[in-house]
Amino acid sequence: MRLGLIMATVLSSRVGASDPVPTQQYWLLDPVPRQAMRPLSTDRPDQTESPYSVDAGHVQFEFEVAKATFGTVSADGDRSGRELVVGGVNAKVGLTPRSDLQWIYDGQVVSWRRSDATGRLEQRSGAGDLQTRLKVNLWGNDGGLTALALMPYVKLPLSASHVRNGHAEGGLIVPLAVELAPGWSLGGQTQVDWVHYDPAGHGLEWGNTVTLGRDITERWAGFIELAARIAPESGLPWQGQFDVGFTWEAREGLQLDFGCFFGITRSAPDYMPFLGLTWRY
């Protein structure tokens, strides 16, 4: 069964599978044959990334059709902020049997923040950030009870705007996948980010997630997730979220996802509904 918009859900399809098809001889300019491709696995819609890379020589697009954030928390504790993101995309290309290269565009961002001068919500909009990252699978790409990857990334220092800070940022993501009973799967990750705070300069943030996936039918799957982030330089307490979402496999290589992230601490946004789409070729 292939239910791939959740990294953890894809794991469940591997239970009871036959020996993996050898694909080690393929690379970017010599693609893996379609009949030998792995089940679809994506880095959305949950916050836990997938440790599985895109098959060598193939491309995959993961679209953030729309994502809204309500109750954005500012440094002074104001919770009235809102944000809408549309048109985001993560474009991936498989380089080798164990790696892929990704370019991420945040999409068009519209935000509302309370003005210090007037006390009213002011609307600001613009194009979001760009980042590039490399996924390197260390083990488990083609089978096994566990899989692990390293994902270093860099956010490009585009010119500052209403929705961009104009500074280079980066970090390292380490996602893990574990097979459970048939139809059940577990995933998690730890992440260290080097981010810019105005006017303090750069500082470190640390995030951790754990996600549980469940096959519902042949085409439907769901997940629940806990996510936590510590950002000492922001002046805010730790942020906690409880996430829930679903995926629907329309056909091979094409899937839809939707759900919502809920804040469980006052320092996190109240809720973040989302809608996404993935297409692989």
C-alpha positions, 0 to 999 in steps of 0.5 A, a space after each residue: 500500500 502506498 500512502 505517501 504524503 506522510 513520511 510515517 505513513 509510507 513506512 507502514 507500506 513496507 511491512 511484509 514487502 519483498 526484497 528491495 529492487 536493486 537501484 544502486 547503479 542509477 543516478 541523476 542522468 540515468 533514472 531509476 525505471 518507473 517499475 523499480 521506484 520506491 513508494 511515494 514519500 514526502 516531507 509534508 504535511 506533518 512537521 516531521 521530515 521523511 528520511 527517504 530520498 527521491 529516486 535517482 533521476 526523478 523529480 517531485 513537487 510538494 505544494 503548499 496550496 494554502 496555509 493560515 496562521 491564527 494567533 501569531 505571538 510577537 515578542 511582547 506577547 501580543 496574540 492578534 497576528 495572522 498570516 496566510 501563505 499560498 503557492 509555496 513549493 518544495 521542488 526535489 530532484 533525485 541525485 543518487 540512490 541515497 540523496 536528493 537536492 531540494 529548493 523551497 520557496 515559501 510562497 506569497 505571504 500576507 501577514 497582519 500585525 498590530 501597529 505599535 503606533 496605532 494599535 490596529 492590525 496592519 496588512 503586509 505582503 510579499 514573496 517569501 524566502 528561498 532555501 536549498 537543502 540536501 537530503 542524504 539517507 544514511 540507511 533504510 532507503 530501500 527497506 529495513 525496520 528503521 531509516 535515518 537521514 541528514 538534511 543540512 539546509 541554507 536559507 538564501 539572504 534575499 533582500 529584506 522586505 515586509 515578510 523577509 529578514 534579509 539574512 542568511 540562515 541555516 541548520 541541520 535536520 535529522 529525521 528518523 523512521 521506525 516501522 511498527 505493526 502493519 498499518 502503523 508507523 512512527 517517525 521523529 526528528 531533531 533539528 538545530 537552526 541558526 536564525 537571525 534575531 533583530 537586532 540581537 544577531 544570529 542565535 540557535 533554536 532547537 526543535 523536536 517532533 514525534 509523529 504516529 501514522 495510521 493507514 485508514 483505507 487503501 487510499 486514505 491515511 492519517 497522522 497525529 504529531 507532537 512538536 516542540 521548539 526552544 528559541 532562547 534568543 526570541 524571548 519567548 518560552 518553549 513552543 508546543 504544538 499538537 498536529 493532526 492531518 490526513 492524506 488521500 492518494 488520488 492516483 500513483 504519484 499524486 496525493 492531496 493532504 489537509 489538516 491543522 496544527 494546534 498550539 498547546 502552549 501560549 507561546 505557539 500560534 493558536 491554530 494553523 490549517 493547511 492544504 497541500 498537494 504532491 506530484 511525482 514524475 
